[in-house]
């Protein structure tokens, strides 16, 4: 897998973390380290796992399919 395949993921994760943990969560009633902020982190990690898995599946399919 090439690093350039991860650019869209980085383009999603960096602003999501900066805006979420830098602005939205500190200015909301869920500020602090709690179930909501851990769940938010879990959703970001889940998106990363899903994205990377999809890329790996496509790369595997392009290596095994003819033409």
C-alpha positions in Angstrom: 0.0 0.0 0.0 1.3 3.4 -0.9 1.3 6.4 1.4 -0.7 8.4 -1.1 -3.7 6.1 -0.6 -4.0 7.4 2.9 -4.2 11.1 2.0 -8.0 11.1 1.9 -8.1 9.4 5.3 -5.7 12.0 6.7 -7.8 14.7 5.2 -10.8 13.3 7.2 -9.1 12.5 10.5 -7.0 15.6 11.1 -9.9 18.2 10.7 -12.3 15.9 12.6 -9.9 15.6 15.6 -9.0 19.2 15.6 -12.5 20.5 15.3 -14.0 17.8 17.6 -11.5 17.8 20.4 -10.3 21.4 19.9 -13.6 23.3 19.6 -16.8 21.3 19.8 -16.3 19.0 22.8 -14.6 21.6 25.0 -17.5 24.0 24.5 -20.2 21.4 25.1 -21.7 19.7 28.2 -19.6 16.5 27.4 -16.3 18.3 28.0 -13.7 16.1 29.6 -12.6 12.5 29.2 -15.8 10.5 29.5 -17.9 7.9 27.6 -18.9 10.4 24.9 -15.4 11.5 24.1 -14.2 7.9 24.1 -17.0 7.0 21.8 -16.1 9.8 19.5 -12.5 8.5 19.3 -13.9 5.1 18.7 -15.9 6.3 15.7 -12.8 7.9 14.2 -10.8 4.7 14.7 -13.6 2.7 13.2 -13.6 4.9 10.2 -9.9 4.5 9.8 -10.1 0.7 10.1 -12.9 0.6 7.5 -11.1 2.8 5.1 -7.8 0.9 5.3 -9.7 -2.4 5.0 -11.4 -1.2 1.9 -8.2 -0.1 0.3 -6.6 -3.5 1.0 -9.5 -5.4 -0.4 -9.3 -3.3 -3.7 -5.6 -3.8 -3.9 -6.0 -7.6 -3.4 -8.7 -7.7 -6.0 -6.7 -5.8 -8.6 -3.8 -8.2 -8.2 -5.9 -11.3 -8.6 -8.3 -10.3 -11.3 -7.4 -10.6 -15.0 -7.0 -7.6 -17.1 
